[in-house]
Structures are given as C-alpha cells and as structure tokens.
Amino acid sequence: MRSCLYAILIALFTAIVAGPSLAQTTAADSDGGQMTGVIAPADEEEDAQAEEPAKDPPFGEYGKFLKHTENLLLSLDLWGSSATIPEGFGVVFMGWQTRRAWKRFDEHRKIVDIVPVIDAPDPFEQKGKFFELVLNIDGRVSGYGAGFQYGLTDRITLGIDTYWAIIHLKLKPEFRPGSSEQVGIVTLDDIYTVLELVGRPELVTEYDSDPVDFGDTTISAKWNYFRAEHVSTAMTLGLVTPTAHEADPNENIIFGLGPDLDTGVGTWGIKGVHNFDIRPPDPVKAVTFSLGLEGAIFLEDRRETPTFGELNTDVRDYLQSQGVDVDIFPDLSDIGNYYYYTPPPYFAASFGIGAGPLSIAYRHGFGGAANYRTNSEGLKTLIEETGLVGYGDDGKLIFNLVVPLTPLYFPGLVNFNFE
C-alpha cells in the first residue's frame, strides 16, 4: 500500500500547573532583563546604566510569558522520540491527513489491488475465467485527529487521542464475461439477477459518512524511564476503546456488498510502544538515531450479519450441473444473526534519523489475519471466496519537517509528514 500523508500538528503549551509560577518568574524577568531585588555591584553600576535596556517582546505580558516558556523548554533538552511532556504542561494537537492507496497485502501476504477482482474458475476448462467482476472503487477519505497530552511528571505523560473521517466512496462495477456466456450470463444485469436468485442482496454502490465516521479513541501513558545525555528510552501503554464506526453489514466491502468500511477496530485493545534514542557527542550532537518497537492485540467483537434472501436451489443446482464452482454462491440460509470478529494483532518496527527540524524513518508492520468466527459454513465460504480480507502488513518511508511557530508568537508548531 502506498500512502501520502500530510498532517498538521498544533502543540499548545498551556502550562496548566506551571502557569502561575511561570507568570511570576516572567514578571521578574522584565525591566531590562534584570531580576528585581538583585543589587548590582557598585563598580558595575555606571556600565549598567550606560547600556540600553533590553527591548520587551511584543504583545506585553503574553509575549514575555511565551518567551520565558520557550527558553524553559529549550533548557530541558527534550530530544528524541522518547521525550515526554514536562511536568505541568499540556499539549493540544490537531491533525489532518489524506491517503491514496493502490495496493494491499492479501491473506497470503501477496501484494494485490486494493479491491481485488472477484472471479470464478472456468468450469469448461477453456483456459480462461468463468467471469470477472471488477468493483472499481473510487472516492476519497479525509482523516482528522485530535488529542491532549499532559505532563504528570517530567518523565510521565498522560494522553488521549481520537480521530474521525469524512468518507465519500463509490463502486463502479464492471462485468467481464468469460465462459459464463455459455450459460446465459453475459452482462452486469445478468450477474445481478443470478446473485439475487441465489440470495445475495443488491449491491450498494455509494457510501457517504453522515457527516463523519469516528475512529478509535486511545488513552495512553508514556514513561521516559531512562534519560541521559546520549541515550534515552521510553515505553507507552495505550488502551483502545470501541468508539470506531463499524461498516453496515449490508454495505460491507468485506462481503462484497458495498463500499462501506470500518474506520477503526471497533473493539477493546491494548497497544504498546518502546522507543530507543541515541545521539553522538559534539560536534554532531544534533543528530538523533531512533528505534521504535510497537504492537497491539484486540478483543473479539460481536457483529450483525448481512441480510440474505432465500436461496433458489434450482438455479444453484443448474449451475452446478454445468460444472460451475458454486462456492462463489454459497448457501447462506444458516447464517444466523451474528458473527464474531477479532481484528488482526500486529507488530511493527521502525528506524529513523533526525537532525534539527528534519527527520526520515522507515516503518514496517507485520499484521496477522482477522478472525471471523461463525457456525455458518456459508458465511465462511463467502468471506474466503470474495478475497477481500487482508493482512495488516505495511511498509512506509516517512519524511518529517517541524516548523516552530513561536517566532510568530504563537505557542505551537506545524508538523508536515509525507509517507
């Protein structure tokens, strides 16, 4: 899967606990930069009077407070991916991303089209296909994220984040007959008629979020348990909560019934991340090497099954008599009301190098297969035959640029990502 990610991160240093004390210190730092209550030596007094007083930053007390806070943060030497939010500081972040995908990993870890062709083998052995049904998915998914992190101590950060998506997807089905012409299945309407006769609902071709579909919400705690001048490590534990939109079973892309898709795992889960950072001594101390290890597991979730009509056994028996592999039209009379779904666990490793505002990293994730538990043999066959269930494997190269906004007297930064 290729992706293009453009994200904006706005970090607001709210200084929830530290604010009052910092404001007092900022006031003390005014008056030409000298601390009030400090007496200059007599032999330096005339020189001090001869010097021009330091100019106050713009925006009055707000500008002084912001500059003091910026200097304080710089003095803390927060470097690497293992860094945490300082004690008493809060960070609000917001992001936007858009992604285009052409390929994905299938259940055999082979790279295939994002929505593979649904086909059937030729029962007449004419070295072709019985037919091919190309769904041709098109549209756009725009993702948005927001969260808050707070420095409980200088080494422990608590956080919560969530995201949502605006989705516009459309299927443009294309039917390519093969030897199906010999049994009268020639056009898209013909295959729709056959699908209806074997109990399949009508294909839904459009999906729009109304107005947004929410994703997972994660509550996390990060502990920077070791930090020295050249080495730093941290671990993060996150609880995934089931706030994500789950696809309508009668429009679910997994069943080949429409373009609706999950915008998260939709169930409880646990995530873990371990960060390792190293930086060399001067004169290349600004360069940081980072290694990240992460993984997640999820609980089983009960979901509603699609609504299928009654199977016309005469049609199915006729197709079977012609040698057609009728597994593509399974008997779903035993489907029941629910099935059980467990999202795939995953493990990922990343390595990166950064210098100042620029960094580059490579991340590769290894995902297992999603598990669908049901007593319906027909539903199992349907999921297998449509071939729309994949692995969570992914690989991406990440370029990152951080632009601080404090020179503009705005307490934040903009983070540009391209993956």
Secondary structure, DSSP 8 states (H G I E B T S, - for coil): ---------------TTTHHHHHHHHHHH-STT--TT----HHHHHHHHHS------SSHHHHHHHHHHHHHHHHTT--STT----TT-EEEEEEEEE----EEEBTTS-EEESS--EEEE-TT-SSSEEEEEE--EEEEEEEEEEEEEEESSSSEEEEEEEEEEEEEEEE--EEEESGGGGGT--SHHHHHHHHHHTT------EEE-SS-EEEEEEEEEEEEEEE-SSEEEEEEEEEEES-S----TTTBGGGTS-SB--SS--S-EEEEEEEEEE---TTSTTEEEEEEEEEEEE--EEEE--------HHHHHHHHHTT--GGGS---TT--SEEEEE---EEEEEEEEEETTEEEEEEEEEE-B-EEE-S-HHHHHHHHHH---BB--EEEEEEEEEEE-GGGT-S-EEEEEE-
